[in-house]
Amino acid sequence: MKEVKAPKRPLIYYYCIVLLIILLFNMIVTPMLSQRQLTEVDYGTFMEMIEERDIGIVQVEDTQIIFTDQDETTVYKTSPMEDPTLTQRLYEAGATFDRIIEEPASPLWTLFLTIVLPILIFVGLGQYMSKKLMEQAGGGKGSMAFGMGKSSAKVYVQSTKGIRFSDVAGEDEAKESLWEIVDYLHNPEKYTQAGAAMPKGILLVGPPGTGKTMLAKAVAGEANVPFFSISGSEFVEMFVGMGASKVRDLFRQAKEKAPCIVFIDEIDAIGQKRSSGSVSGGNDEREQTLNQLLTEMDGFEENTGVIILAATNRPEALDPALTRPGRFDRRVPVELPDLAGREAILKVHAKKIKAADDVDFHTIARMAAGASGEELANMIKEAALRAGRSGSTVVNQSDLEESIEVVIAGYQKKNAVLSDQEKKAVSYHEIGHALVAALQDHSAPVQKITIIPRTSGALGYTMQVDTGDKYLLTKEEIENKIATYTGGRAAEEVAFGQITTGASNDIEQATKLARAMIARYGMSEDFDMVAMETVQNQYLGGDASLACSPQTQKEIDQKVVELVKAQHQKARKLLEDNRDKLDELARFLYEKETITGEEFMHILTGGEQK
């Protein structure tokens, strides 16, 4: 899409206007207001100047005598004395009788020239410049001075090089919902004949990096209509009323270019729920901006041909008046891609690089379970960079697999040197995870085990890859996951009889799963199907909070401890019963540092080390 920018005059243009006005004022007005300064002297000095013939012009009055020196550079004043021969002596000294100081002007006229006229000049100049700046900024009626209330939305026009739906992969359901907008803009009669009306607003919700903004750009690219793009945070200003003014200006421009699409990214910045207990009485800047947005979207004035697209990661935080039908009629979820979607996304981004013919994108997609579209795109970039560093002209399978590890766990810490004891402890720890997982049913197969430290802080990790996407987990599967998390610590206990700090993340994940089983999933006989925990910010980490009495919280904590402890004991028993395999696999990992899932299973099932 090609951005349209209004031509603007340089700021020096206005500085020149101000400078010209000031020069004219100093050249014309200031001399009119200025008067010659008088130097008061005594009569004796006046007589001495007459004797020295240093007298120029003389003005004799009843109460004072005003005179200049011979060069007429200084004006003097003195009090008159009884002197009958004064006139004759002045003539002999070469003085000239003339008026030096005019009669004082009227006080009202002096007030006008000294105060009122300068104020009028500068007020008029300010009004003129304010009007010109608003015109150049595109501000319309109701805009603030110097375009401060001007919408900062970027305007794009139709372009053959814009993003299309074919450039967006992995979100087929979302594209199907949004295609109706494109079809409506191309063939409105097909819908109007059936009495159908297009939704006024469509809200795109989902986790970060899933392609909400790209989908909005694809809609504009397919529709070939003007596209206004602005972030919700750009409406938030320090001065009260500016945000509402920007909303008015945005919709004014949109109506002028209708039919068009207005896209508001991160709309939760201005669309959060209004609180009746606000300290400011519900009249702060953000709420004024929201009220203006509500009015523009569904007020008395129709916005014919203006379709609103908005994106957010926090739909639960939006005001109900904003999400009701008539404003945002449709909510389109843009979730994390499934296995087929991840594979399609990888293939789209792989068009930009030179990939080897034998690259298996299906395997890469399985390894990247839970990755968003942006993370998958970053994996392709990292793989291309790795191929370039190694001097290869094509990206192969190993480059892509390593790029997944880089995105998930960070780069290898080549300068990190572990002692033999630490390296042995990490080997047993990681084999403990893999062995417990392999000895249980319904566990994902082990793909890779490594003890090479990563920049994320991990000293090693075990990668498990499911054969496909899973949307439901049984109680037994979750318990097996908890046991797998505790397998690393259990292996340290079995092998060394002591524990290390390496299980901190395992402990956190095991505790989180156990608490969810009891308080959220209803997998406890004591609490049955009662929700004790609620999830907040579903798309931003899914933070959970308990909603129960302190006594119930205490009971939940006890159940969590019992559950994790039971799975820990189960993992330890599995490792004790298979101690020989634990030692053999740990020794093999210690020597090779990185082993594949095939090598792991070959040793576990009775094969010999290669």
C-alpha positions, 0 to 999 in steps of 0.5 A: 500500500502506498501512503498518501502524505499532504504537502507541507511548507517548511517551518522556516516559511513561518519564521520568515513571516514573523521576522518580517512583521517584527522588522516592520514594527521596529521600523515604522511604529517604534520611531513614532512612539519614541521621544528624544531624551532630555538631559537636565542641567543648571543655568550656570552650565547653560551660560558656559555653553553660550560663552563657548558658542556650543549652542545649536537650537534653543526653545524658550518657554515660560517654565523651561528652556530646552536647547541642544549643543552645536552638533545637535546630538544632545537635548538639554533642559534647564530652568529659566532665570531673570535675564533680559540680555539672554536673547541677544547673547544667544544670537551672538553665540549663533543659536537658532530659535526653533521648536525641539519638543512637540506638544505632548500627544493625547493620552488616549492616542499614546495608549493606543500606539504603545499598548493596543496597536502592538497587541492587535498586530500580534493577535492578528498574526497569531490567528493568521498563522494558526489558521494556515498551520491548521489548513496545512495539517488538514484540520477541519472544523473543531480542530485545535490550534497548530493542528494539535487535534489533527488525526495522525492516521496514515492514509493509504491508497489502493496499490497493486503491490499491497498485501493480499490474502494469498500472503497471509497463511494459517488463518483460513477462518479469519480470512473467510470472515473478512472476505465478506467485507471485500466482496461487499465493497466490490458487489454491494448490490448482491447484499442490498437486494437481500436486505443485508447490511455490512457490519459497521465494525469488525474486531480482530482478537488474538495473541500477539504476533498472529497476524491481526494487522497483516489481515487488516492490510490484506483486506485493504489490498484486496478491496482497493479502497483507501485505508486509514491506519492508526494506533489506539495510543495515538489518540491519548494526549496530555491535553483534555479534548485533543483525543476526541478532536482526533477522533472527529477529524479521523472520521471526517477524513474517512467520510470524505474518502468513503467507501474506505476502511479505518483500522485502529490497532491496539484499540484497548488503549482508548476502549477500556471499560469506564469505571463509575468510581473514577477519581476524576468523575468519569471526565478524563481524557481517555473517557472523552475520547472513548465517548467520541468514538462511540458517537462516531461509530453509532450516532445520529449521523450515518457513516455510510461506506466507512468500515471499522477494523480494530485489533486487540490482545485484551478483548475482555478489557473493552467497554461493553458499549464499544463491543455491542452490536451496531458498533463492533458487530463481529468478533473474529478470533485470530488464534495461534495456527494449528499444525497445517497452518504452521506448515503453510506459514513456513512455506509462505515465508520460505519463498523469500529464501533459498531452501533446499529441496529436501527440507521437510516443513511438516517436521519443522511445523511439528517442532514449532508447536505453539509458535505464532506467525511472527515467531515462525517468520523469525525462525525462517530469518534465523535459519537463513542467517545461520546458513549464511554464517556457515557459508552455505547458499541454501537453507537446509533442514538442520538450519531450520531445526536450529532456528527453532531452538534459537527462538525458543531457548536462545543462542548457544553460549559458546563461552560458557564452560561447565565443570565436569560435575556440573555437566554430569548433573545436567546430563542426568537432569535432562535424561531424567525428563526424557526417561520419565516421559518415555516410560509413561503412556500418552507422553509426547515422543522425545525429539532432541536432548542437549546439555549445551547452555543457551542464552536464555539461561537454560543449561540444557533442555529436552524437546518433546514433539507431539505427532499432531495438535491436541486440544483436550488433555485428560487427567492422566495426561496432565499428571504425566506432564507433571511427573515429566517436569519432576523427572529432572530433580528426581534423576539428581536425587537418584544419581547423586543423593542431592539436588541443585537449583537447575529445576526452578523452571520445572517446579514452576511449570509443575505447580502451575499445572497442578493448581490448574487441575484442582482450581480450574479444570475440576479434576479434584474429588474434593472440589468437584466442578467448582471453579476456584480460579479465573483466567485474566488476559487470556491472550497475554500470558493467561494470568490466573487469580483465585476467587475463593475464601482464605480457608479454601485457598489453604486447602487448594495449596495442600492439594497442589502440594500432595499432587506434585509430591505424588508425581515426584515420587512416581518419577523417582520410582520409575528412574530407580527401576530403570537405573541402568538405562538412566546411567547409560543414557546420561553417560552417552549424553555427557559424551556427545552433548546433543543426542536425537530422539532416535538415538535415545530410543535406540539405547532405551529399547536395548540397542547398543551405543553408536 
